[in-house]
Amino acid sequence: MPLEGDLKSFNPPSLLQLISQERSTGVLRIKRKNEVVDIGFSEGLITGAFFERGDAVERLENYLVKSGYLKQNLFEMIREIYQETKRPIMNIILEDKYLSIEDVEKVIRFKIQEVIDEIFSWQEGEFKFEASSVIYPKSILKIRLKTESLIIEAARRYDEWPKIVKAIDSLDLVYKKVDRPELKLKLADDEERILSLIDGQRNVDDIVGISGLGKFYTYSCLYRLLSTGQVEVAFAKPIPKKLRPKREFSLKKVVTPVLAIIILAALLVEYLVGNQVSKQLSAAMPILPRESEIRDYRDYQTIFFYKHNRLPSLGEVRAIFDK
């Protein structure tokens, strides 16, 4: 039986649990407006995830450069090898040992968890599970993550998230370090990394992009650093407009006012034309002997006008009504 439907009747956590329990193999696709998520499964275990918002798609190799795992000049050299040999870029990175499998798998786990986090609270959209499909058929990596663990982690993050974004309420915020010698706190490795990236110039969006920790962990570390007084807000640095999410174009918003204008224009034309015709008919209409026949004369003359594009003569009117 195919698994497809609407998120209003079957939410994402329930979908993931069902696929896991059934030990299914395939790709789950979820669509919401201009957002598309693909999650790959092998016997109920998650093998990969892909998130696309409009035209915005971030490839894994680009994220490895952005997060500092690969230096830009090294990546350019890898691209040259790709142009010459046509070997997949990720194959070059791993087979030629520019990065270890462990490093790449660590990043992939972060990205998969981020996708699960993203859809965890979705309440509208459509889904379809394509049995036996493979999300990355040419990948040499064999990622197998327990679905239940990802769901539990997403639920935990979902509970913590409101508290965190209340304190860090904008991607534009720029933090600076606070020199407090009296603080002798032992920082976790992730917190040390985030603290090292805070330079009074990078905003939250920049730090998320280069931390290599994913959005939630980056925010969590910033929250702990902020809560313990080791960083403070310096200023807000606006994100360039071209990097901001595009507002979704709604045809309905355009059609509705346009349709209303067309209808009003049509009514106005009908009123003006009808009024003009009535005036012409009234001017040409003879004094009728009986009040009850006025409507009959007027209806006939109106029909005659639209048929012949002229008013009927008195003789043509009398030929009908004086019989």
KOLNU-298104 format. One record per residue (C-alpha): x, y, z; residue in three letters. Coordinates in steps of 0.2 Angstrom, whole numbers, always signed. Layout:
BEGIN
((X; Y; Z); 'ALA')
...
***
This chain:
BEGIN
((+0; +0; +0); 'MET')
((+8; +17; -5); 'PRO')
((+12; +29; +9); 'LEU')
((+6; +46; +4); 'GLU')
((-5; +60; +10); 'GLY')
((-7; +76; +19); 'ASP')
((+3; +82; +35); 'LEU')
((-13; +88; +43); 'LYS')
((-18; +70; +45); 'SER')
((-1; +62; +47); 'PHE')
((+13; +73; +55); 'ASN')
((+32; +71; +51); 'PRO')
((+37; +63; +67); 'PRO')
((+24; +49; +65); 'SER')
((+29; +47; +47); 'LEU')
((+47; +44; +52); 'LEU')
((+42; +32; +66); 'GLN')
((+31; +22; +54); 'LEU')
((+45; +20; +41); 'ILE')
((+57; +15; +54); 'SER')
((+45; +2; +62); 'GLN')
((+41; -5; +45); 'GLU')
((+60; -6; +41); 'ARG')
((+56; +1; +24); 'SER')
((+68; +6; +11); 'THR')
((+65; +21; -1); 'GLY')
((+64; +40; -1); 'VAL')
((+51; +50; +9); 'LEU')
((+47; +67; +0); 'ARG')
((+38; +81; +9); 'ILE')
((+33; +97; +0); 'LYS')
((+27; +113; +9); 'ARG')
((+24; +128; -3); 'LYS')
((+42; +131; -11); 'ASN')
((+51; +119; +1); 'GLU')
((+55; +101; -3); 'VAL')
((+63; +88; +9); 'VAL')
((+70; +71; +4); 'ASP')
((+74; +59; +17); 'ILE')
((+82; +42; +12); 'GLY')
((+79; +26; +21); 'PHE')
((+87; +8; +21); 'SER')
((+78; -4; +31); 'GLU')
((+71; +9; +42); 'GLY')
((+88; +18; +45); 'LEU')
((+91; +35; +38); 'ILE')
((+104; +36; +25); 'THR')
((+103; +54; +20); 'GLY')
((+93; +70; +19); 'ALA')
((+91; +84; +7); 'PHE')
((+82; +101; +10); 'PHE')
((+78; +113; -4); 'GLU')
((+70; +130; -2); 'ARG')
((+65; +138; -19); 'GLY')
((+82; +139; -29); 'ASP')
((+92; +139; -13); 'ALA')
((+102; +122; -12); 'VAL')
((+118; +120; -3); 'GLU')
((+129; +106; -9); 'ARG')
((+139; +96; +4); 'LEU')
((+156; +101; -4); 'GLU')
((+152; +119; -3); 'ASN')
((+147; +118; +15); 'TYR')
((+163; +109; +19); 'LEU')
((+172; +124; +12); 'VAL')
((+161; +137; +21); 'LYS')
((+163; +128; +38); 'SER')
((+182; +128; +36); 'GLY')
((+184; +109; +34); 'TYR')
((+192; +112; +16); 'LEU')
((+202; +128; +12); 'LYS')
((+196; +137; -3); 'GLN')
((+212; +135; -13); 'ASN')
((+212; +116; -10); 'LEU')
((+194; +115; -15); 'PHE')
((+198; +125; -31); 'GLU')
((+212; +112; -35); 'MET')
((+199; +98; -32); 'ILE')
((+187; +106; -44); 'ARG')
((+201; +106; -57); 'GLU')
((+204; +87; -54); 'ILE')
((+185; +85; -57); 'TYR')
((+185; +95; -73); 'GLN')
((+199; +84; -80); 'GLU')
((+194; +67; -74); 'THR')
((+174; +69; -71); 'LYS')
((+176; +59; -55); 'ARG')
((+163; +65; -42); 'PRO')
((+169; +79; -31); 'ILE')
((+165; +69; -15); 'MET')
((+174; +54; -22); 'ASN')
((+190; +64; -25); 'ILE')
((+189; +72; -7); 'ILE')
((+188; +55; +1); 'LEU')
((+198; +43; -11); 'GLU')
((+212; +55; -12); 'ASP')
((+211; +58; +7); 'LYS')
((+209; +77; +7); 'TYR')
((+197; +73; +22); 'LEU')
((+194; +58; +32); 'SER')
((+177; +48; +30); 'ILE')
((+175; +52; +49); 'GLU')
((+175; +71; +46); 'ASP')
((+163; +70; +32); 'VAL')
((+151; +58; +40); 'GLU')
((+151; +70; +56); 'LYS')
((+146; +85; +44); 'VAL')
((+133; +74; +36); 'ILE')
((+125; +69; +53); 'ARG')
((+124; +87; +57); 'PHE')
((+115; +91; +41); 'LYS')
((+103; +76; +42); 'ILE')
((+98; +82; +60); 'GLN')
((+95; +99; +54); 'GLU')
((+83; +93; +41); 'VAL')
((+74; +83; +54); 'ILE')
((+73; +98; +65); 'ASP')
((+66; +108; +51); 'GLU')
((+52; +97; +47); 'ILE')
((+48; +92; +65); 'PHE')
((+35; +106; +67); 'SER')
((+28; +106; +50); 'TRP')
((+9; +106; +51); 'GLN')
((+4; +107; +32); 'GLU')
((+11; +100; +16); 'GLY')
((+10; +84; +6); 'GLU')
((+21; +68; +8); 'PHE')
((+25; +53; -3); 'LYS')
((+36; +38; +1); 'PHE')
((+44; +31; -15); 'GLU')
((+48; +13; -10); 'ALA')
((+65; +6; -16); 'SER')
((+71; +23; -22); 'SER')
((+89; +28; -17); 'VAL')
((+93; +46; -11); 'ILE')
((+111; +46; -16); 'TYR')
((+114; +31; -28); 'PRO')
((+132; +36; -32); 'LYS')
((+138; +40; -15); 'SER')
((+153; +30; -8); 'ILE')
((+147; +34; +10); 'LEU')
((+136; +22; +19); 'LYS')
((+127; +32; +32); 'ILE')
((+115; +23; +43); 'ARG')
((+107; +33; +57); 'LEU')
((+94; +27; +69); 'LYS')
((+78; +36; +65); 'THR')
((+72; +35; +83); 'GLU')
((+87; +44; +90); 'SER')
((+85; +58; +77); 'LEU')
((+67; +60; +82); 'ILE')
((+71; +61; +101); 'ILE')
((+85; +74; +97); 'GLU')
((+73; +84; +87); 'ALA')
((+60; +84; +100); 'ALA')
((+73; +89; +113); 'ARG')
((+78; +104; +102); 'ARG')
((+60; +109; +98); 'TYR')
((+57; +111; +117); 'ASP')
((+73; +121; +120); 'GLU')
((+72; +132; +104); 'TRP')
((+59; +145; +110); 'PRO')
((+70; +149; +125); 'LYS')
((+85; +151; +114); 'ILE')
((+78; +162; +100); 'VAL')
((+70; +173; +114); 'LYS')
((+88; +178; +119); 'ALA')
((+95; +177; +101); 'ILE')
((+81; +184; +91); 'ASP')
((+90; +189; +75); 'SER')
((+102; +182; +63); 'LEU')
((+109; +200; +61); 'ASP')
((+116; +201; +79); 'LEU')
((+134; +203; +81); 'VAL')
((+142; +198; +97); 'TYR')
((+159; +203; +105); 'LYS')
((+169; +194; +119); 'LYS')
((+169; +201; +136); 'VAL')
((+185; +202; +146); 'ASP')
((+181; +195; +163); 'ARG')
((+196; +187; +172); 'PRO')
((+186; +182; +187); 'GLU')
((+176; +170; +177); 'LEU')
((+185; +153; +177); 'LYS')
((+173; +142; +167); 'LEU')
((+178; +127; +158); 'LYS')
((+171; +128; +141); 'LEU')
((+165; +113; +131); 'ALA')
((+174; +110; +114); 'ASP')
((+160; +117; +104); 'ASP')
((+158; +132; +115); 'GLU')
((+177; +135; +113); 'GLU')
((+175; +134; +94); 'ARG')
((+160; +147; +94); 'ILE')
((+169; +159; +105); 'LEU')
((+184; +158; +94); 'SER')
((+173; +164; +79); 'LEU')
((+166; +179; +88); 'ILE')
((+176; +194; +82); 'ASP')
((+164; +209; +84); 'GLY')
((+161; +208; +65); 'GLN')
((+153; +192; +61); 'ARG')
((+134; +191; +64); 'ASN')
((+124; +176; +70); 'VAL')
((+121; +170; +52); 'ASP')
((+140; +171; +48); 'ASP')
((+144; +160; +63); 'ILE')
((+131; +147; +59); 'VAL')
((+138; +146; +41); 'GLY')
((+156; +143; +46); 'ILE')
((+154; +134; +63); 'SER')
((+152; +117; +56); 'GLY')
((+141; +113; +71); 'LEU')
((+124; +116; +63); 'GLY')
((+111; +129; +67); 'LYS')
((+105; +122; +83); 'PHE')
((+122; +118; +92); 'TYR')
((+128; +135; +86); 'THR')
((+113; +144; +94); 'TYR')
((+115; +133; +109); 'SER')
((+133; +138; +112); 'CYS')
((+130; +156; +109); 'LEU')
((+116; +155; +121); 'TYR')
((+127; +148; +135); 'ARG')
((+141; +160; +131); 'LEU')
((+128; +174; +133); 'LEU')
((+120; +167; +148); 'SER')
((+137; +166; +157); 'THR')
((+142; +184; +152); 'GLY')
((+156; +179; +141); 'GLN')
((+149; +188; +126); 'VAL')
((+137; +202; +123); 'GLU')
((+129; +211; +109); 'VAL')
((+139; +223; +100); 'ALA')
((+127; +229; +86); 'PHE')
((+115; +222; +73); 'ALA')
((+123; +219; +56); 'LYS')
((+110; +218; +42); 'PRO')
((+110; +203; +31); 'ILE')
((+112; +208; +12); 'PRO')
((+95; +208; +4); 'LYS')
((+101; +195; -9); 'LYS')
((+104; +183; +5); 'LEU')
((+87; +186; +13); 'ARG')
((+73; +173; +9); 'PRO')
((+63; +178; -5); 'LYS')
((+45; +182; -2); 'ARG')
((+34; +170; -10); 'GLU')
((+24; +176; -25); 'PHE')
((+6; +174; -22); 'SER')
((-5; +173; -38); 'LEU')
((-20; +175; -28); 'LYS')
((-15; +191; -21); 'LYS')
((-13; +198; -38); 'VAL')
((-28; +190; -46); 'VAL')
((-41; +196; -33); 'THR')
((-38; +215; -35); 'PRO')
((-36; +214; -54); 'VAL')
((-52; +204; -55); 'LEU')
((-61; +216; -44); 'ALA')
((-55; +231; -55); 'ILE')
((-61; +222; -71); 'ILE')
((-78; +219; -64); 'ILE')
((-80; +237; -58); 'LEU')
((-74; +243; -75); 'ALA')
((-87; +232; -84); 'ALA')
((-101; +238; -73); 'LEU')
((-96; +256; -76); 'LEU')
((-96; +253; -95); 'VAL')
((-113; +244; -94); 'GLU')
((-120; +258; -84); 'TYR')
((-113; +272; -95); 'LEU')
((-118; +263; -111); 'VAL')
((-135; +258; -105); 'GLY')
((-138; +276; -98); 'ASN')
((-134; +283; -115); 'GLN')
((-145; +271; -125); 'VAL')
((-160; +275; -113); 'SER')
((-157; +294; -116); 'LYS')
((-158; +291; -135); 'GLN')
((-173; +280; -134); 'LEU')
((-182; +292; -122); 'SER')
((-179; +306; -134); 'ALA')
((-185; +296; -149); 'ALA')
((-200; +288; -141); 'MET')
((-217; +295; -145); 'PRO')
((-230; +299; -132); 'ILE')
((-239; +283; -129); 'LEU')
((-258; +282; -127); 'PRO')
((-257; +269; -113); 'ARG')
((-246; +269; -98); 'GLU')
((-245; +250; -97); 'SER')
((-237; +249; -114); 'GLU')
((-222; +260; -110); 'ILE')
((-211; +245; -105); 'ARG')
((-216; +235; -120); 'ASP')
((-210; +250; -132); 'TYR')
((-194; +252; -123); 'ARG')
((-189; +234; -123); 'ASP')
((-193; +233; -141); 'TYR')
((-183; +248; -145); 'GLN')
((-168; +242; -135); 'THR')
((-168; +225; -144); 'ILE')
((-169; +234; -161); 'PHE')
((-155; +246; -156); 'PHE')
((-143; +232; -152); 'TYR')
((-148; +221; -167); 'LYS')
((-147; +235; -180); 'HIS')
((-136; +248; -172); 'ASN')
((-149; +262; -174); 'ARG')
((-165; +267; -167); 'LEU')
((-181; +261; -175); 'PRO')
((-192; +273; -185); 'SER')
((-209; +278; -179); 'LEU')
((-216; +268; -193); 'GLY')
((-207; +252; -188); 'GLU')
((-213; +254; -170); 'VAL')
((-231; +257; -175); 'ARG')
((-230; +242; -187); 'ALA')
((-227; +231; -172); 'ILE')
((-238; +239; -159); 'PHE')
((-252; +247; -168); 'ASP')
((-258; +230; -176); 'LYS')
***
